[in-house]
């Protein structure tokens, strides 16, 4: 159990260690673009500062240094701390440029160093003082900074405070300022595990990176940033390749300079020169190993720890060193005679303890050329199994009683090994009708490719169109340098029951389909109204007959007693019949039952009474 | 053969007209009327078709039901059958007739659509 847990932890650590490599850095063209942006003509002292100092960080310099110096001196306002800061810092970057200093200047700058100025003011004053070679009291500065940080708790202020600390004497007691690096790092936002940046933006992140490394170098303490964090910061700072403002460009230049040249952590960028492909003609794998500014790391040594085939998992190479030539690291991979395919390279860069992201995974493709050998075309009669071999060229006529067969082998030109590329197709194309049928040729267990065409069976694919078909063999794969499209032969196919060659059955799959007309339910056939009316009259006629018969029989209502119950009964009964009619036309069952209950009970009572009276009359009972 | 049939029929008719009371003849006339109506409805259905079927059924069953109830009434008020219906007086028979008809009409009207 413990072993399992331990190995799991180890595995996670191992995976984690290999997890992150920088996805962004400044390529040579990016650096050139940055330099071009920083080389804009100056508009004011601030822009002059950004340009001059930024360029110096990139190892370049302004076009005309003398001009720049004059500009600085002309634009200087000796009463303003900001102005003094820009001029002083810029003049330091230019050789032979000195800003005149007076006692007044010194007093103004020293006065700015207090708890009442903002951190930016303190920073600019301290930097100006240090650049102009004026003395300053480091402890006082620290005190002021600490007090200000407590009041201005935002990212930019703390970063500026860190920058200020880099200008102080190394013996100063920096106190809590060093811890601020770690606190600020905790405030970074992790985006998808790839980017680490402040929500204040790119400039804030870049300035933080610069400050952290500059201060760490100054106090000779390793910055509290983990390797993964460094890589994520690299990704964030260098993901943007065009910069909106001079100050943003300046911050990126400073960050790049800090990351490529500090005492503790230098991220290394490894990329293949050109596509990561080797072949017989180009057996050398070339790698570029640089820092974030695309400066090659000449002191590094690059070693392939293992090269493993992706498909077969065979390890081809272990611990093979790259040789350095003209700033590019090279390895001749073909000497190990790898089979064609993809290989996973695990590359380690050593030689400098500062290197970060020094373990890189690289996918290398080994491509080769294919040749077709042992091609056999034959026509086999279905009844026999022995084929008649015919020559490769010429036209063959086949009909439905025969099968057409083709076998061949695909071999690697250089090694003679049998290959099974991804695409091996046999295409039959009818020139006249434009029909095209494609089949797949499959290899058997001995890597011998076989294609058999049973003409009778496949006639539906050809739409039973007889004619001349050109036969092409298509071979292709990602690792093949010479994909093949070879017109092997022309064959004449004859189908027995041929359809009219007029219509090419163009696939009407994507054309609108014929409309479906909805058939509504046809109403039932009704008899003509005349017939219905006639029969209605006919059906009602027996009633007349009834009346006549009753009359003849002498039925009468002479015995009708006008007692209230009799009247009520007859009225009620008539109402009930009327209710039936109303039910038919207007009501539903429930309403009818309701009315029926009322009328019915009345009628019943009345009727009961009436009939009782009748019975009394008849039988003389009481 | 046919002679005996004719003689039977004529004898029957004679006995009928003399022996049956007026009351029963009235009911018989009513029954004859119902029969005719039902027959005519059936004829119509045969000739023209069963559309609408529910109406035909309602009408036909109404005739059939009415005929049956009429027959019941006739049986119950026939003095010759008094022995079989000791508890049921004529008035009672008539009342039953009316009640049954109410129910029949309710059903028929519901079904006639």
Boltz contact constraints between the chains, C-beta under 6 A:
constraints:
  - contact:
      token1: [A, 524]
      token2: [B, 51]
      max_distance: 6.0
  - contact:
      token1: [A, 527]
      token2: [B, 48]
      max_distance: 6.0
  - contact:
      token1: [A, 535]
      token2: [B, 44]
      max_distance: 6.0
  - contact:
      token1: [A, 538]
      token2: [B, 40]
      max_distance: 6.0
  - contact:
      token1: [A, 539]
      token2: [B, 37]
      max_distance: 6.0
  - contact:
      token1: [A, 539]
      token2: [B, 40]
      max_distance: 6.0
  - contact:
      token1: [A, 539]
      token2: [B, 41]
      max_distance: 6.0
  - contact:
      token1: [A, 542]
      token2: [B, 33]
      max_distance: 6.0
  - contact:
      token1: [A, 542]
      token2: [B, 36]
      max_distance: 6.0
  - contact:
      token1: [A, 542]
      token2: [B, 37]
      max_distance: 6.0
  - contact:
      token1: [A, 546]
      token2: [B, 29]
      max_distance: 6.0
  - contact:
      token1: [A, 546]
      token2: [B, 33]
      max_distance: 6.0
  - contact:
      token1: [A, 549]
      token2: [B, 29]
      max_distance: 6.0
  - contact:
      token1: [A, 550]
      token2: [B, 29]
      max_distance: 6.0
  - contact:
      token1: [A, 553]
      token2: [B, 22]
      max_distance: 6.0
  - contact:
      token1: [A, 553]
      token2: [B, 25]
      max_distance: 6.0
  - contact:
      token1: [A, 553]
      token2: [B, 26]
      max_distance: 6.0
  - contact:
      token1: [A, 555]
      token2: [B, 26]
      max_distance: 6.0
  - contact:
      token1: [A, 580]
      token2: [B, 105]
      max_distance: 6.0
  - contact:
      token1: [A, 580]
      token2: [B, 109]
      max_distance: 6.0
  - contact:
      token1: [A, 583]
      token2: [B, 109]
      max_distance: 6.0
  - contact:
      token1: [A, 584]
      token2: [B, 109]
      max_distance: 6.0
  - contact:
      token1: [A, 611]
      token2: [B, 91]
      max_distance: 6.0
  - contact:
      token1: [A, 614]
      token2: [B, 91]
      max_distance: 6.0
  - contact:
      token1: [A, 615]
      token2: [B, 89]
      max_distance: 6.0
  - contact:
      token1: [A, 615]
      token2: [B, 91]
      max_distance: 6.0
